């Protein structure tokens, strides 16, 4: 039985196989085909955090594959202390074929997966967002016809998204640059662990965003204050002011450089309208691909 608690659960070969399935299923859907590869299967989702893309992409994915979905808040599922995490995991995995958790704690997901008898997928935690990162690299592959030497440059907070992007970049041999203000960099402990696992990975830290994007194939950003950090919004706006992705920053990047954002976006804060709605933006192709990635992941987890 396989889980996806973080991208460290996968190998490069696994990612390649998932991407092949995603591409095939997306092509079939565009041709009007919806093969019921998971007919009768049940998806259960348990969320501590609100969601648009995560919930709908997973539920739509399972429906298109012929299965069905059930949704719980953490309170509804008894994850607020009414029952132990292990008991909830044992009970629900007896009913479901795959469970998606969207939580604050990464340890909760790992504890749940250890007790479950069906695959468990991390739909987001404070440490990782693996399905988002898989979607992002699939989208890059789709746009460029392959990953090749396209450098991904992340400008912003060193959060759960950037950690998952860094793992995926290391696994897929994609050069990756992170540009963050002092005090908001990606965790040094995480980078040390990543380097031990992937000693040949090209991960560059560059504080100056204009220097960072000089050879970018893709510029990527996220909100400056994630869920649970709302009280820090004003402080973070000051710290990140020079890290806004705008037309001036794009002028420092190569012609044809693409723009990505995992959404939701705070327009006019971390990114301007002219960038996210501009010709370089592939944000909404990226958002749609969340569903296609979920389909490929479910088939990889369940249909083999």
PEHU-V782399 format. One record per backbone hydrogen bond with DSSP energy under -0.5 kcal/mol. NH is the residue of the N-H (numbers start at 1). CO is the residue of the C=O. Records with the same first field share a line. If there is no record, write none. Layout:
NH = CO + CO
This chain:
4 = 120
9 = 6
10 = 7
15 = 11
16 = 12
17 = 13
18 = 14
19 = 15
20 = 16
21 = 17
22 = 18
23 = 19
24 = 20
25 = 21
26 = 22
27 = 23
28 = 24
29 = 25
30 = 26
31 = 27
32 = 29
33 = 28
37 = 35
38 = 65
39 = 36
40 = 66
41 = 38
43 = 68
44 = 98
45 = 70
46 = 100
47 = 72
48 = 102
49 = 102
56 = 52
57 = 53
58 = 54
59 = 55
60 = 56
61 = 57
62 = 58
63 = 59
64 = 60
65 = 61
66 = 63
67 = 62
68 = 41
70 = 43
72 = 45
74 = 47
77 = 73
78 = 75
79 = 74
81 = 78
83 = 78
88 = 84
89 = 85
90 = 86
91 = 87
92 = 88
93 = 89
94 = 91
95 = 92
96 = 92
97 = 42
98 = 42
99 = 119
100 = 44
101 = 121
102 = 46
103 = 124
109 = 105
110 = 106
111 = 107
112 = 108
113 = 109
114 = 110
115 = 111 + 112
116 = 112
119 = 97
121 = 99
122 = 4
123 = 101 + 121
124 = 101
125 = 128
126 = 104
129 = 160
131 = 122
133 = 129
134 = 130
135 = 131
136 = 132
137 = 133
138 = 134
139 = 135
140 = 136
141 = 137
142 = 138
143 = 139
144 = 140
145 = 141
146 = 141
150 = 147
152 = 175
153 = 151 + 218
154 = 152 + 177
155 = 153 + 220
156 = 154 + 179
158 = 184
159 = 157
163 = 159
164 = 160
165 = 161
166 = 162
167 = 163
168 = 164
169 = 165
170 = 166
171 = 167
172 = 168
173 = 169 + 170
174 = 169
176 = 202
177 = 152
178 = 204
179 = 154
180 = 178
184 = 181
191 = 187
192 = 188
193 = 189
194 = 190
195 = 191
196 = 192
197 = 193
198 = 194
201 = 198
203 = 201
204 = 176 + 202
206 = 178 + 204
209 = 207
212 = 208
213 = 209
214 = 211
215 = 212
216 = 213
217 = 151
218 = 151
219 = 258
220 = 153
221 = 260
229 = 226
232 = 229
233 = 230
236 = 232
237 = 233
238 = 234
239 = 235
240 = 236
241 = 238
243 = 240
244 = 241
245 = 270
246 = 244
250 = 246
251 = 247
252 = 248 + 249
253 = 250
254 = 213
257 = 254
258 = 217
259 = 280
260 = 219
262 = 221
267 = 265
268 = 271
269 = 266 + 271
270 = 266
271 = 266
272 = 245
275 = 272
276 = 272
277 = 273
278 = 275
281 = 278
282 = 259
286 = 282
287 = 283
288 = 284
289 = 285
290 = 287
291 = 288
292 = 288
293 = 289
294 = 290
295 = 291
296 = 292
297 = 293
298 = 294
299 = 295
300 = 296
301 = 297
302 = 298
303 = 299
